[in-house]
Amino acid sequence: MSKKKNWKRPRSLITQINGMRFDHSDEEREFLKAIDRYKIEMRRPYPTYPEVLAIALSLGYRKVVSPENIG
């Protein structure tokens, strides 16, 4: 007898924070939707940092400054 974990579709990141709505730029909305799509397709509530980087790269993001200059 196998136990199946009940998996629920993750709520949208846009409305996840205490049900509050936030005004996001078009780029932010595109990124949040890509994260949500990934979570749904992979059936995982949280992507890892390498997965988030892969999602960002798939949207065309590229590093333009060295990490030492961020801040």
N, C-alpha and C positions, 0 to 999 in steps of 0.2 A: 504494500500500500504506500503510494507516494504522496507526500504532502506538497501541495502546490501553494506557493505564496501568492496571496491575493495582490495583484499589481494594479494600481490605479494610475490613470493618466496624470502626469504632473500638471499642476495649475500653471497658468502663464506667469512668467516672471514679471510681466507688466502689472498684474493685479495681485501678486503674491504677498506683498508687504502690507499686512494688516488691511487689505482691501482698499488701500489708498491709491488714487490715480496720480500719475506723474506725467508731466509734459516732457516728452523726449524728442530729440532731434530725429530727422529721418534716418540718419546713420545709426543712431542708438536703437531705434525701432527695428531696423533691418537686422542688427546684431542680435537683439533680444529674440526676434522671431526665428533666426537661425539656430540659436541655442535651444529654444523650445522645440523646433522641428527635430533637432538632434536627440533631445531627451525622449521624445515620443517614438522616433524611429528605433532608437537603441534600447527603449524600455528601461531607462535608467533615470533616477531622480536628479543626479548630479554628475556632470561631466568632469573628468580629471583636468588638470592644468594643460597637459599635452593635447587633450581633445579640444579644449577651448582655443588653444593656439591654432590647431588644425582648422577649426571652424572660422576663425578670424582670417587665416591665410586663404581659405576657400572663398572668402568674400572680397579678396584683393588687398588686404592690409599688408603692409610691409614696414619693417623697421627703418626709421629715417634718422634717428639720433641714437647715440650710444647710451646704455643704461646709466652711466655715470652722470650724464647731463640732464637726467630727468629729476625734477625735484623741487 
